[in-house]
């Protein structure tokens, strides 16, 4: 590295520190000391290592940067100011309600690859980006800046292992080891060799550097790009608050901006600490590395074809998911499938057989799988994620952050409810509807047969506002719909109704079939009820529900193979909260056990017998 470049990079690092201090002081909140430790690293990554065009951010060959330690967001915004995208005035809006420069990065700031802030996810996102690059035969590099505190997160090591498994040699992690967490010394403290041995054990190249020696950093970044067949981690020893002697390396300053009355003195200390960098005024010789004018392309998706099932054919909705996913792969080349080592149960293996290069085995590491899908989504892929519904609870934080980042993930949770049978409660997804309903902009779909599963997956394929969730069942169920039936998002199907209805049974999935059995038996007793397939639990068809209130003598019975809290019944209750309607909600209310499906549905009081009792009790 030439002396001029070194001085320029030190100047950039100085500016990053200066702006991190000013932005957080202006906002009255933020994490300046966490920015100050990593400023040299970020300056070198952007202005030395990365090959990209900041004025053509959509170029698919640009190198990528992910700020996994999202609380250091001032670094991200300040570097883009140095790149000419933001202004001084923009930076001073940091954390204001109408500013896109939020406390932790989100996609409201257009130069954010993924929303971060909840720690431990950035490396997984990077792995997903690099797998997408490999699929597209592109050779860009992805840099992920992590903090040493977040290395305690298990999801980080899930990502470390999967990156080594897939030999992602264009993935470069940079760990800011300043040895101080929010409230205590980090787990590894300054034992950098110990941390390096962990990464080596997982199969990574490791480099240890002085994180405040620009020459050392640049050499490490150059070396990292020369390695092949393994991912690389640069472990940088840094000092929290570096540049302001009064707080350098001291506990108790995490997340504490300097006070306005301290600002002038602090900035003076900073300038005196780095006089050459502070007074640097040579013209900028840095130039974008790629200017070919490409953009990231969004694939046009053809209409989803009708299925070819036969009425009364017995087929599990989980199998119909795999079949429909394969069709999605045929009509959209950007569809990819990620599965958590249960592909023969979720039927994602059907997609794998058809498109092996677009199937990604994520093994039993659901947290990493979800964040990998976020990275793939950032590369214009259409990711479908599948595992047992029960195990998605493990990755709820990753799903939550995907929703914060408005990543359009498509998620399938199979083996939902007590109806899975003998495997017992540890395998039963009974919280998933509540979990998915709570995510902003999510849709929650629960089909009862193969036709509705097929149609709803087609709707998920083109849903881009947020996360779409499909709940599937282990048991085979009969096909009840014609192949031409339409299933709009936010709709429902009124399957049975008459002018003499005295109540309405509302169900979805497996319990819809129990409701139809209950209907036949009630009709034999001259008790007429409506039956509704509420396949779209979020959003609900509130118009239809209000019509049903008026036409079924204001009596509802909801029934679901899910815990009562947050499920279908509560959603219906809220939708008709201002109506004078009597509602009985049948749901799983006690811890289930192993048994055959029929026994467990009866024990949970969500089978046909229970529905009949509930209807009669409402009369």
BELGICOR-V737023 format. One record per helix or strand. SS is the DSSP state (hx for helix, st for strand). FROM is the first residue (numbers start at 1). TO is the last residue. If there is no record, write none. Layout:
BEGIN
<<SS:FROM:TO> <SS:FROM:TO>>
END
This chain:
BEGIN
<<hx:3:27> <hx:32:49> <st:64:67> <hx:70:82> <hx:88:91> <hx:122:135> <st:142:147> <hx:149:152> <hx:154:165> <st:171:177> <st:180:180> <st:185:185> <hx:192:201> <st:205:210> <hx:214:226> <st:232:237> <hx:260:273> <hx:275:278> <st:314:316> <hx:317:331> <st:335:339> <hx:343:346> <hx:349:354> <hx:356:358> <st:359:361> <hx:366:378> <st:382:388> <hx:389:404> <st:410:414> <st:416:416> <hx:418:420> <hx:425:427> <st:429:429> <hx:432:437> <st:443:445> <hx:450:461> <st:468:471> <st:476:478> <st:493:496> <st:503:507> <hx:510:524> <st:529:533> <st:536:538> <hx:542:551> <st:555:563> <hx:568:575> <st:582:588> <hx:597:603> <hx:608:618>>
END
